[in-house]
Amino acid sequence: MKTELGRWLEMQFIKWQMEQGERKTVRGFAAYLEVSLGTLNKWMHGDRAPDLESVQKIATKLGPEIYDLAGFPRPNSDIERIRQAFEVLSKEEQAAFADKIKQAVAAHPLYDKLSPEDREELIELARLLKQRRDKDRDQPDKPVT
């Protein structure tokens, strides 16, 4: 059974095709969204819903409505800008930045005044930063060819 999310994704697929100026396949749309065809089909048919990391990735391409449809709170625009800036930092800069955020958040008196949603988002951001840092530590750099 199609869900509101599934119908929205279908509309986004049609809109994407129009922007491309030609008919495209769902496989091509999945590649554009950087997800597997099977995953996209499950989302479109209402069999599954995207996780937060997928929603964040899709939102950068299709818009923030995906947060509402997938049942996640929309990110604070300041935090979103920080997340996007983080993406372009080197591994060392990311690790240092993540440590600084943790220190600042823990020590800041306004932390207690954040809404529960913003606290959750901030904690999720720190968790994602740590995951990425740990993943980068576990994977040696690929040689440049």
C-alpha positions in Angstrom: 0.0 0.0 0.0 1.4 3.4 -1.0 2.1 5.8 1.7 2.3 9.6 1.6 6.1 9.2 1.5 5.8 6.8 -1.5 3.5 9.2 -3.4 5.8 12.1 -2.7 8.8 10.1 -3.9 6.9 9.3 -7.1 6.2 12.9 -7.7 9.8 13.8 -7.0 10.8 11.1 -9.6 8.5 12.7 -12.2 9.9 16.2 -11.3 13.5 14.9 -11.6 12.8 13.5 -15.0 11.3 16.8 -16.1 14.4 18.6 -14.9 16.6 16.1 -16.8 14.6 16.9 -19.9 14.0 13.2 -20.7 12.4 10.0 -19.4 14.6 8.3 -16.9 14.4 5.0 -15.0 13.7 4.5 -11.3 17.2 2.9 -11.3 18.6 6.2 -12.4 16.6 8.1 -9.8 18.0 5.6 -7.1 21.5 6.3 -8.3 20.9 10.0 -8.1 19.7 9.6 -4.5 22.6 7.3 -3.8 20.5 4.4 -2.7 19.9 1.0 -4.1 17.0 0.3 -6.5 15.5 -2.2 -4.0 15.6 0.3 -1.2 14.0 3.0 -3.2 11.3 0.6 -4.4 10.5 -0.3 -0.8 10.2 3.3 0.2 8.0 4.1 -2.8 5.7 1.1 -2.2 5.4 1.8 1.6 7.2 -1.4 2.6 9.9 0.5 4.5 10.8 4.0 5.5 14.2 5.7 5.2 16.4 6.0 8.3 17.7 9.4 9.5 21.0 9.3 7.6 19.1 8.5 4.3 16.6 11.3 5.0 19.4 13.8 5.5 21.1 12.7 2.2 17.8 12.9 0.3 16.8 16.2 1.8 19.9 17.8 0.2 18.6 16.8 -3.2 14.8 16.8 -2.9 14.1 19.2 -0.1 13.3 19.2 3.6 9.7 17.8 3.2 11.2 14.3 3.4 11.8 14.9 7.1 8.1 15.3 7.8 7.1 12.4 5.6 9.6 10.0 7.2 8.6 11.1 10.7 11.8 13.0 11.7 12.0 16.5 13.0 13.5 19.0 10.5 17.0 20.0 11.4 17.8 23.4 12.8 19.2 25.4 9.8 22.3 26.4 11.8 23.1 22.8 12.6 22.5 21.8 9.0 25.0 24.4 7.8 27.5 23.1 10.3 26.9 19.5 9.1 27.4 20.6 5.4 30.6 22.4 6.3 31.9 19.4 8.2 31.6 17.3 5.0 34.4 19.2 3.3 36.9 19.0 6.2 39.9 16.7 6.2 39.7 13.7 8.5 42.0 15.4 11.0 39.9 18.6 10.9 36.7 16.5 11.4 38.1 14.7 14.4 39.2 18.0 16.0 35.9 19.7 15.2 33.9 16.8 16.7 36.0 17.0 19.9 35.5 20.8 20.1 31.7 20.4 19.7 31.5 17.8 22.4 33.5 20.1 24.8 31.4 23.2 24.0 28.1 21.4 24.3 28.9 19.8 27.6 30.1 23.1 29.0 27.6 25.5 27.6 24.9 26.8 30.0 22.4 27.1 27.1 22.4 23.3 26.5 19.8 23.0 29.2 17.6 25.6 27.5 17.5 23.8 24.1 14.3 22.2 23.0 14.2 18.4 23.3 14.2 18.2 19.5 17.3 20.5 19.2 19.1 18.5 21.9 18.3 15.3 20.1 19.5 16.7 16.8 22.7 18.0 18.4 23.3 14.6 20.0 22.6 12.9 16.7 25.1 15.2 14.9 27.8 14.4 17.4 27.0 10.7 17.0 27.3 10.9 13.2 30.5 12.8 13.5 31.9 10.1 15.8 30.8 7.3 13.5 32.4 9.0 10.5 35.6 9.6 12.5 35.7 6.0 13.7 34.9 4.7 10.2 37.7 6.8 8.7 40.1 5.5 11.3 39.2 1.9 10.4 39.7 2.4 6.7 43.1 3.3 5.4 43.3 6.1 2.8 43.1 4.8 -0.7 46.1 5.5 -2.9 45.6 8.2 -5.5 45.9 6.9 -9.0 
